[in-house]
Amino acid sequence: MPVLGVKSREHTELVDVTSRINALVPPGMDSGICTVFSMHTTAGLTINENADADVKRDIIFLLDKIAPWANSMYRHCEGNTAAHVKASLMGFSLTVPVSRGRLCLGTWQCIYFCEFDGPRDREVHVEFIKSCS
């Protein structure tokens, strides 16, 4: 199973990893599925628009409203409760169809690694399952 290293540069950041995952599609794989999994409790994954940078900014803004970094009600002693909540909201895994040897994503879609407790060196596991037909 390929492991994709992701180095975040910001505390909160959406990193487009689509082209790097596309490059991992096994040679000769015409169709199947790709599973992408974040190995971290304070970072998630999502699929969303990559054409307008304001989409990323808006997602981060709204997640900060839902789970602000500083909140006196949090009890987790490490001080990163907001990152755990945001990662849970985004999710830790994605399944994407593979068609004609490429990820089957819409015109404006990309896969984002969602960093909520950076900057850090992270790992994403990628697995491909080839269709039998």
N, C-alpha and C positions, 0 to 999 in steps of 0.2 A: 504494500500500500504506500503510494508516494506521500511524503510529508512536504508541505509547502511552508517555508519560513516566511514570516511576516514581521517586519520591523516597523513599529509605529513611532511617529515622531512627536505626536501631540498627546495630551492627556485624554482628549476625546477626539476621535477621528474615524471617518469611514474611508477605508482603503480599497480601491478597486483592484480585485485580484482575478478578474475574468480572463484576461489574456494569458496569465500565468497558469491558470487551470486548463484553459483550452490547449496550451502547449503540452499538457500531460496526457491528453487523450492518446491511448495506445495506437501505434501504427496498425492499420488494417481494421480498426473498429469502426464499422459503418453506423451501427445503432446500438442503443442500450441506455443505461442510466449512469449518472455520476452522483456520488454522494460526497458531500463536503461537511466536515465536522470540526468545530472549534474545540480544542482541548483545554479551554480555560473558563473559569466561572465568572470572570469580569470582562469577557469579550464574546461577541456573538457574530452572527451572519445574517445577511438579508439580501434580497434581490430588489433593486429599484432603479430609477432613472439615472442615467449617467450623462445626459446631454446638458443639463442645467445645474451648475454647482449650487444654486440656491436650494435645490431639493435636499442635498446633504445638510446644508446649514439649517434648513427648516426642521428636518428630522432631529438633529442634535438639539436645536432650540426647544422643541416640544418634549423630547425626552428629559431635558433639564427641568422643564416645568413639572413633569410627572414625578421625577425623582431628583430633586435638587441635591447638589453635592453636600452642602452644609444643612443639616437638620438636627436640631437638638433631641428629636424623638428617636433617632436611630440608636440601636443598642450594640451593634456589631463592633467589637473592640478594635478592629483594624482600621476603621474609619472610611471604608470604601463600600458601604452599603448601597449607595446610589449606583455604583458600577455593577454590582450583583443584580440589582433590580432591572437595570437597563438591558443587561445581557439576557436575562430571562425573558424580557419582553420581546427582544429581537429573535431569540432562539439560538440554538447551538448547532443545528444541522440543516442542510438543504439537500433536496434531491432534484436534479436537473436532467431532462432527457438529453440523449446524444443522438444526433441525426446527421448523416453524411459526414461523420468523423469530427463533428464540432458540437459544442454545447448548443442546445436548442433554446435560445433566448430571443425575446422580442427585440425589435429595432432599437428601443431606447433602454433596454434592460442590461444590468451588469450585476455581478456578485460583489458585494461589499463585505469585507472583514470589518467588524464594528468594535473599535477599541474604546473602552470606557475607563481604563485605569493605567494609562500609559505615561510616558513612552516606555515600551517594552519590546523584547524579542518574543515572538509568539510562534505557535505551530498550528497548522491546519492539516488535517488528514484528508486525503482525497482518494476515493476508490471508484473504479469503473467496473460495471457489470455489463458484459456484452449480451445482446439479444441472441437468443437461440435460433431465431428464424432466418 
